[in-house]
Amino acid sequence: MTLWDLKQGTSATVESFCTALQSEYRTRLSELGFHPGEHIACVLSPSLGAPKLYRVNNTVYSLDDSVASLITVA
């Protein structure tokens, strides 16, 4: 399952990044807290494919499907 698959109000733990994700994105996402083992919650999932909002620690980030679909969670 990917981060993009999370529904509003659910949470998961990051497992890994897909190999298709560019190393620059991996580095930046890790700096923001999106690293393997981190607990992430989907706090808002708007309709029509708009970016979703995810809570990592005490911060909320917006990710669109092109990035969130490349982060594997469990």
Contacts in CASP RR format, 6 or more apart in sequence:
PFRMAT RR
TARGET T0000
AUTHOR 0000-0000-0000
METHOD contacts of the structure
MODEL  1
MTLWDLKQGTSATVESFCTALQSEYRTRLSELGFHPGEHIACVLSPSLGA
PKLYRVNNTVYSLDDSVASLITVA
1 12 0 8 1.000
1 72 0 8 1.000
1 73 0 8 1.000
1 74 0 8 1.000
2 68 0 8 1.000
2 69 0 8 1.000
2 70 0 8 1.000
2 71 0 8 1.000
2 72 0 8 1.000
2 73 0 8 1.000
3 12 0 8 1.000
3 14 0 8 1.000
3 34 0 8 1.000
3 40 0 8 1.000
3 42 0 8 1.000
3 54 0 8 1.000
3 63 0 8 1.000
3 68 0 8 1.000
3 69 0 8 1.000
3 71 0 8 1.000
3 72 0 8 1.000
3 73 0 8 1.000
4 52 0 8 1.000
4 63 0 8 1.000
4 65 0 8 1.000
4 68 0 8 1.000
4 69 0 8 1.000
4 71 0 8 1.000
5 73 0 8 1.000
6 12 0 8 1.000
6 40 0 8 1.000
6 41 0 8 1.000
6 42 0 8 1.000
6 45 0 8 1.000
6 52 0 8 1.000
6 54 0 8 1.000
6 73 0 8 1.000
7 42 0 8 1.000
7 45 0 8 1.000
8 42 0 8 1.000
8 43 0 8 1.000
8 44 0 8 1.000
8 45 0 8 1.000
8 52 0 8 1.000
9 41 0 8 1.000
9 42 0 8 1.000
9 43 0 8 1.000
10 41 0 8 1.000
10 42 0 8 1.000
11 39 0 8 1.000
11 40 0 8 1.000
11 41 0 8 1.000
11 42 0 8 1.000
12 39 0 8 1.000
12 40 0 8 1.000
12 73 0 8 1.000
12 74 0 8 1.000
13 37 0 8 1.000
13 38 0 8 1.000
13 39 0 8 1.000
13 40 0 8 1.000
13 73 0 8 1.000
13 74 0 8 1.000
14 34 0 8 1.000
14 35 0 8 1.000
14 36 0 8 1.000
14 37 0 8 1.000
14 38 0 8 1.000
14 40 0 8 1.000
14 71 0 8 1.000
14 72 0 8 1.000
14 73 0 8 1.000
15 36 0 8 1.000
15 37 0 8 1.000
15 72 0 8 1.000
15 73 0 8 1.000
15 74 0 8 1.000
16 36 0 8 1.000
16 71 0 8 1.000
16 72 0 8 1.000
17 25 0 8 1.000
17 26 0 8 1.000
17 29 0 8 1.000
17 70 0 8 1.000
17 71 0 8 1.000
17 72 0 8 1.000
18 70 0 8 1.000
18 71 0 8 1.000
18 72 0 8 1.000
20 70 0 8 1.000
21 29 0 8 1.000
21 67 0 8 1.000
21 70 0 8 1.000
21 71 0 8 1.000
25 67 0 8 1.000
25 70 0 8 1.000
29 35 0 8 1.000
29 67 0 8 1.000
29 71 0 8 1.000
32 56 0 8 1.000
32 59 0 8 1.000
32 61 0 8 1.000
33 56 0 8 1.000
33 57 0 8 1.000
34 40 0 8 1.000
34 56 0 8 1.000
34 61 0 8 1.000
34 71 0 8 1.000
38 56 0 8 1.000
40 54 0 8 1.000
40 55 0 8 1.000
40 56 0 8 1.000
40 73 0 8 1.000
41 54 0 8 1.000
41 55 0 8 1.000
42 52 0 8 1.000
42 53 0 8 1.000
42 54 0 8 1.000
43 53 0 8 1.000
43 54 0 8 1.000
43 55 0 8 1.000
43 60 0 8 1.000
44 52 0 8 1.000
44 53 0 8 1.000
45 52 0 8 1.000
45 53 0 8 1.000
46 52 0 8 1.000
49 65 0 8 1.000
51 62 0 8 1.000
51 63 0 8 1.000
51 64 0 8 1.000
51 65 0 8 1.000
52 62 0 8 1.000
52 63 0 8 1.000
52 64 0 8 1.000
52 68 0 8 1.000
53 60 0 8 1.000
53 61 0 8 1.000
53 62 0 8 1.000
54 60 0 8 1.000
54 61 0 8 1.000
54 62 0 8 1.000
54 63 0 8 1.000
54 68 0 8 1.000
END
